[in-house]
Amino acid sequence: MDAVDAPALGRAARLKAETAAVHGRLDARIMAAGAFTDRAGYGRFLLFQRLLHEDGAPLYGHPALAGLLAEAGVGARLHLVERDLADLGQPRSRPAGAPEPAFAMGLPDAAPALGWLYVLEGSRLGGAVLLKGAQGLGLTAAFGAHHLAPAHEGVLAHWRRFTAGLEDADLDGVGEQQMIAGAIAAFQRAHALADFAFG
Ligand code: HEM
């Protein structure tokens, strides 16, 4: 990954720049797998989302990030993905052979956890595009695509609130590097889960 001019960019912008390549590859992978071509493909996308959001769910209870998360009004969205699976008549449970949840052995430090949360919350920015894809399959934010619904306050307002918390978080230079490493690790994990879900 190219070095980014750290002082010139805020944390959210640095995270975006440092993860642009791995994010782009993930988008392409998901679209190439036919996630929005038919409901069978979308079902595999839901499995992917289920595993990713199960990984991320414990981070929303990270004790060192409680203030930031409350202020930003963010919470885990695993239950929404599970509703979508149920709407499509798919099992909510983890399938046999799926990778173990990423943090089954314990929570990471606050800095890499923030990087992970950047990835999970940031994915809502692309949600409008994905919701359109789901609508093309006859699904809506009230049936089958709950987890792609925009935040009540609006996508950008929500994102601004989250990134304000990110900018204010008490991290030194090493912590910022760990945060970026956490975001890259989250995207790499998403690739591994896409491999499992889409085969
Ligand atoms: C086919 C699937 C996907 C598409 C088409 C897509 C598309 C997009 C789009 C259009 C944006 C907004 C970019 C902007 O406003 O500058 C975005 C942002 C983002 N997406 Fe995705 N995305 C997809 C999947 C994902 C997934 C699965 C994740 C997480 C694992 C993810 C993480 C992010 C993040 C972190 C951002 C915020 C970037 C920023 O800092 O502004 N995306 N995506």
Residues whose N, C-alpha, C, O or C-beta is under 5 A from the ligand:
A	BS01	HEM	A12 K16 D27 I30 M31 Y118 V119 G122 S123 L125 G126 V129 A190
